[in-house]
Amino acid sequence: QVQLVESGGGLVQPGGSLRLSCAASGFAFSSYAMSWYRQAPGKERELVASISTGGGSTNYGDSVKGRFTISRDNAANTIYLQMNSLKPEDTAVYYCYLWRRGHYWGKGTLVTVSS
């Protein structure tokens, strides 16, 4: 069975940094692109970043370009999201995402950016 488990969320001050992790299992991890999405209260879910199978190609949502970095470690079946220069508007639940003959989502990890 596919499992996606996010971790690393928490409370951080504006301008601070946080690193999220997503541990994946139950499928051939290195054969699939992966993504991070986020959803703030009262707002629709939006794409944050995506990464190709080997990690050589990445894409970012406009709101996070230059501040966030997605990466992956195929040997560890894990993707990461390094978040720098955090803003209050980054506050959201962050989800790990896989498309593999269907949609798969982690349960999410909450990031709160507040002073």
C-alpha positions, 0 to 999 in steps of 0.5 A: 500500500502507498504511504506518504508521511509528512513531518517537520511542520511547526511554528516559526517566526516571519523570516525564519526557516523550516524543512519538511520531509515526506517519507514514502513507501509502498511503490517504486519511489524512484520511478515517479515525480513527486510534489508538495501542495499546501492549503490555507484555511478558507483557500483552495489547495495549491501547488508549491513545488514538484520534482522529477524522478531523479531530482534534476528538474523542479518546478515552483509556484510563483509565490514561493520561487526563490524562497523554497527548494524541493529535493529528493533522496531516492535511496531514502525514499524521501522528498524534502521542502526547504522553506526560507524567508517564511511569510505569514501567508505561507501558513498552511497545511503542507501535503506530499502528493503522488500521481500513480494510477490515481491520486495519493496524498499524505495526511499533511503537516501544519506550518504556522508563520507568526510572530 
